[in-house]
Amino acid sequence: MDDTKSGAADPEGSPYRRLVEAGADITGNLAGSALGFLVAGPAGALAGAAASPIVKHLVALASDVIQRTISTRETKRIGATLTFAAAKIREKLDSGQKPRDDGFFTSDGHQRAAADEIAEGVLIAAQREHEEKKLKFYGNLLANLAFVSGIDRGYSNFLLKSGEALSYRQLCLLALFVLKNSIQGGHLRKTSYRPAPGVQNVNVPLATIPLLYEVFDLYSRGLISGGGSALLGLTDINPSEIVVQGAGTVLVNLMELLTIDLHDLNALIPPLS
């Protein structure tokens, strides 16, 4: 049988080609590289290679997703996230890293592989994500989970739900609180916003209040600490003392939030200074 006619070697009609090309206006130059990786892969046809099981799972899910009834913009978001994930996977494989081999990619007969579940969750999150700057970090999360052993199905789902629930600015805040001592000119306020003794009214700049709500939400989720002090309200926040902790640290690492555009981080500094 002719492989081209059967579709087995039909890159023009492949679902991942359509998704990657759809997301190209979000991913830019990454699209061409990711497409070559998904279609051919390093030194051979990666789409069927055992060298990277996460790619096989992504390709299978892409085939399923492209058949669903979704809008043009949703297709772009899914395609962009697939591209970001593929680029990160390629980077890891090229550096000699090996996908995890702890059963993450294997179905046990009672439930499907955790890799399938998480990958679908990431693509669904991307589909409905209106803050498109988050898409790169969804891709990073998916790719990194494929290489880090010890993070099981339940915790992977928790991390995905946590990342999905946060705004892009909250992701920036997590990165800022990690980098606060290394960003040039990034000195944050060293006191809380509580009024001085004898002063009744709290004088917080209008531009700062929304940020404090987002910081307090991160605290309520257990992703940051107050640096040894309990935060009972917005005015208890001392920006210079905030510490990223627990799942917040894991999200910073797996979503690679320290690669967020420095311009976006710098925009948060004046209101918190």
N, C-alpha and C positions, 0 to 999 in steps of 0.2 A: 504494500500500500504506500502511496506517496505521502510522506510526512507532512509536506506543505499543505496538501489538500485536506488532510485529516485534521489539521490545526495543531499537531504535536510540535511543529517547528514553525509556527506562524507568529513571529514576534509582533507583526503589525496588528494582529487581532487579540493579542494577549491582554488579559484584564489588568495585569500590573503595568503594561505599557500605557494603557488608557488612563489609569489612575495617576501614574507618575507625570504624564503629559498634562493631565488636568490640573495638577497642583503646581505646575512649573512657574506660574506667575507669583506664587508664594515662596517657592524654594530657589528660584533663579538658576544659577549655574550648576547647582547640585543635581538638577533633574537629569542632565545628560549622563553624568557619572553614575548616578544611581541606576538609571535604565540599563546602561552597559553592564553594570554589576549584576542586576537581576536577570537579564537575558543571557549573558555569557558567563559572568562570574570570573574570578581569578583563575586563569589557566584552564578554562573549561566551562561547561554548562552548569552553572550553580543551581539553577532552578530545580534540578533533580539530584544535586550532590549531597552526599552524606556528611560532607565537611561542615555544613552549616544547617542544622535542623531548623533553626529559627526562621531561616529564609523559606524553607519548604512550607512551614506553617503560615508564614505571611502570604506567600503566593496562593495557597489554598484559600485563605480567608479573603484575599483580594478577589478571587474568582467568585466567592459567595457575595461579597459586598457589592460588586459591580452589578449584580442582578437585582438588587433591591431597588425599591422606588425611593430615590433620593433626589434632592435638588442639585442643580449645577454647582452651587456654592459648596454644598455638602460634599460632593464628589471631589472638588478642589481640595477641601480640608483633609479628606481621607488620603488623597493622593500625596499631598504635601507631607503628612505624617509618615506614610509609607516610605517616602523618599528620605526623610530625615533619619528614620530607623535604619534603612538600608545603608545610608552613608556611614552611620556610626558602626554598624555591624562590619562593614567592609574595613573600616579603620582598625577595628579590634582584630579581625582576622589577619590583616596585613602586618599587624604588630606581633603576631604569633600567639595571640590568646585563643583559647579553646572554649567552645560552648560548654555549659555545665552538663554534667552527666549523672545527675542525681535523680533522674526520673521526671524532671520538669517537662520533658517533651513526650512522655509516654503515657498512654491511656492504660488504666489498670483494670479495665473491664467493667468497672462500676461507674466511672465518670471519665469524661474526656480529658485529654492532656491539659495540665495547667497552662502550658504555653498557648494552646488554642483559646482557652478561656480569657487569659490576660490580654492576648493580642486582639481578640474581638472587643474586649472592654475598652482598650485603648482606641481602636478605630471608631467605636461608637461614641466615646468621649470626644474624639476629634470631630466627628460628624456634626455634633451639636454645639461645638465650642465657638462662640462668637468672638472671643479674644484670640485672634489668629497668631499672635506672638507666642502663645503657649504651645503651638503645634510642634515646634522644634523640640521642646522639652518632653512632650509626650513620646516623641520618637526616641529621644535619649533614654527615657525610662524603660520603654519596651526593649530596646537593644541591650541595655545594661542588665536587665533582669535575666536575659538569656545567657549571661556570662558569670553571674554571681551566684554561687551555690549557697544554700542555707536559708534563702528567703522563700518560704513555702507559698503554696497557693493562697492561703488565707491572708498572709501578710502582704503578698503582692497585690491582692485585691484591695486591701486596706490602703496601701500606698497610692494606688491608682485613684481610689475614691477621694483620698485626702488631697492629692494634687488637682483633681478635677474640681473640688469644692473651693479651691483658692483662686483669687483673682490673679491676673498677671502681675499687678502691683504687689500683691502679697508674696509672690515668688521673688520679685525684686527685693522686697524687704528681707526675706530670708538670706538672700545673697549679701545684701548690704550689712546685715548684722554679723555675718561671718567676716566680711572684708573691712569692717568699719575702721580698723586700726591701720590698714594698709593703703586705703584710697587716698591719694594726694588731695589735701584740702577737705577731706571727708570727716571733719570733726563733728560729732553729734553732741547734742545738748547733754550736759553732765549733771543736771538736776531734774527732779520730777516737775510736773506742772501744777503741783499743789500750791495754793496761794501762800504767800508769806504770812507769818504770824501777825494777827491783827487786821489782815486784809480779808474781806468777805468774798469779794468777787474774783472768780477765776478769769484771768486774762490770757486766753489761748488764741493765737492767730487763726483766722478763719481757714486758711489753707492747711493748717496742721490738724484740725479736728477730724476730717475724714481719714487721714493717715492713722491717727490714734485709734480710731474704731477698728481699722484693719489690723493694727498691731495687737490690740486687745483680743481680737478674734483669733489671731495666731496663738496667743497665750491661752485662751479658753480651750483650744484644741490640743494643748500640750506640746506644741511644736517649738515654743520658745519659753524661756524662764525670765523672771524679772531680775536676774542676777543676784539672787539671795533674798529678795523682797517680794512679798505677795502683792499682786496687782488686784485691788478691789474695784478699781474704776479707771477711767482714762487718765485722770490727773496723777495717778500713782506711777505712770510710765516714766522711766528715766532712759531715754534712747541709748545713751552710752553704756548702760549696764545690761542691756538685753543680750541674752545668750541663746543661740539655737541649740536645741536638745532633741534627744530621742528620735522619733520619726521625722522630725524636721531636719535633722542632720542626714538621715538616710535619703530624704527627698533631695536635699542639696547635692548629695553625691551621685545618686542614680539619675536624676534629671539634669545633672551637670549645670546647676544654676549659677555657678561662678563664671560661666561663659556668657551670661547675660550682657547685653550691650552696656558698656560703661556709661553711656549717655543716659540710659534709663535709670541707672543707679544714682548718678549725680543729680538727677532731677528730684530725688527724694531727700537729698541732704539739707537744702536750705529750710524746708518746713520743719525739719527735726533738729535743727541747730539751735 
